[in-house]
Amino acid sequence: MSEPADASSSHVVGIDLGTTHCAISWVDADLSEGDAIAGRDLAIPQLVAPGQIDARPLLPSFLYLPHPSELTPADRALPWAAPASEGAATESPFIVGELARALGGKTPSRLVASSKSWLCHGGIDRRGAVLPADAPPEEPRISPLDAAVALLAHVRDAWDRAHPETPLAAQDVTLTVPASFDPAARELTAEAAARAGLARVRLLEEPQAALYAWIARSDGAWRREVNVGDVILVIDVGGGTSDFSLIAVRESEGALTLERVAVGEHILLGGDNMDLALAHGVRQKLEADGRTLDTWQLVALAHGCRAAKEQLLTEGGPASVPVVVPSRGSRLVASSLRTELTRDEVDALVLEGFFPAVPASARPAQRARVGLRQLGLPYAQDAAVTRHLAAFLAKQAEATGAAGGLARPTAVLFNGGVFKSARLRARVLAVLGDWLTALGAPAPRELPGADLDLAVARGAAYHAYTRRGAGVRIRGGTARAYYVGVESAMPAVPGMAPPISALCVAPFGMEEGASAALLDEELGLVVGEPVRFRFFGSSTRRDDVVGTVLERWREGELDELAELEAELPTAGRTAGEIVAVRLQATVTEVGVLELDAVPREGTERWKLSLDVRHDAG
């Protein structure tokens, strides 16, 4: 089990570091025990126009890299900037938040968007200056890690200005990540928090945070809304990812308990895809009127469609929103193209394109990839969220003991700004209902959600509070079992590489902060020369224990994780020597797998960590 939270902090804080927005909520740390917790949200000061600051509940997760002559120091000044007379820098190299989004709509080559999605992209150097990805060579760039640091630093500064007596660095903070984040992305997120001055941070899966928010909002009534045997499906479609989780309602010592039993794969499919689809739809309208757009304008149009979509998906919002496509010409205002995006267009494109009614047997379409492609995010090839959902429920049928090849959720909790649209929620419930009634199971009911923009931050704050021993905890641990690849000792055979077996070092559901037992079997560890370590994960093999060896596995049963390259120190031995060791795995507080290799003789230990120090370049 993880260590309890530090009782010396005055507040427990939740931060949603979202793809589209960031938010921060908190709970007083000295509340009495119970479910009903009245958390509070922090309005985050940010530039909304040059020289104009407003405090808003959401901080758009956008960074803009202005040209040195584009804005004056007064245009960029923030409330917490130190005066120049004190010798400190008076301005950041970035504009963060609402003004960044607005300026980026006009000059997208200087806008950093979706940095969170890039943070989990193992195919790039996530510490390298690669964003904006489509910026010309002469434009400035930053790394996905630096973008996360900048967003968190802005949130920290906003908190410290509002709470000067209780700085954020001294509080217990829960920071949320997608449930499907791999250990490398989790460690990068924790590193970003540390670089932003937040040393006391725990990570929490966003779907769990959404459920925590629902519990806190229910004022203790959640136990009357669910029963033992219920399976809650949390569907979280955010700006960059689609996350699915299954949480089972069980009984322990006469009380209801919650346990996260399944997590979906990492799916880069969300609001960003919808923005681009809407931009293509608007471009078709413009081209039908004889007006053409270049690639630069299409990128700018996508940012405009994002802002319009957020308004149009909001209940009670306008029927249409104007969209302006900027021009590159000198007569910028006169030559800008103007059109509008309607609520019906958004509903139709998003509803039918991303949430089509499909059978339970549907699976995401896979197409042959083109040999050469532009560097970019590895978006899902199939845009239909409902097909990805069908695949998830089929893969996780055993997680809930369901027959018929499909997990059978009894309740659904929606999260993510996309689901502000009642029509989208109704479509998902209808599709799920058709699948389950065909199996003789009841259609799932919708759990009344909280604010879809703030639920994750509020739930994270509640989770931080539960770590003090109060409230309701969702049991979970690791969402995968972890394995290390072991090469077989065999004579050389022409044209045949030695087979690899997968050795389980951490079972499914292992708690963060816990260590597994030291393996009985000894293995040979190569020291003093460059070697590669292969790691695997499985979200379906729930019964494997530490020491289980898999010589064969079905397709999709094990997923290969980031490979680790290392040259381990010789510790007084000869380079290339094979040392007899036993392995012991630990899952850190931020969900990173660490593997200690303990020699038969001697006191040294070699530590392997599934981190990102060897990102692909």
PyMOL commands that set and color helices and strands:
alter all, ss='L'
color gray80, all
select helices_A, chain A and resi 73-76+84-86+98-106+108-110+115-119+144-162+168-170+183-195+206-217+222-225+271-288+295-312+332-335+343-354+385-395+397-400+417-420+422-438+455-466
alter helices_A, ss='H'
color red, helices_A
select strands_A, chain A and resi 11-17+21-28+40-41+44-49+52-56+59-60+63-64+95-96+111-112+172-177+201-205+231-237+242-252+255-263+320-325+337-342+411-415+445-446+474-475+481-487+500-506+523-526+531-533+535-538+549-550+559-560+564-566+578-587+593-599+606-609
alter strands_A, ss='S'
color yellow, strands_A
deselect
rebuild
show_as cartoon
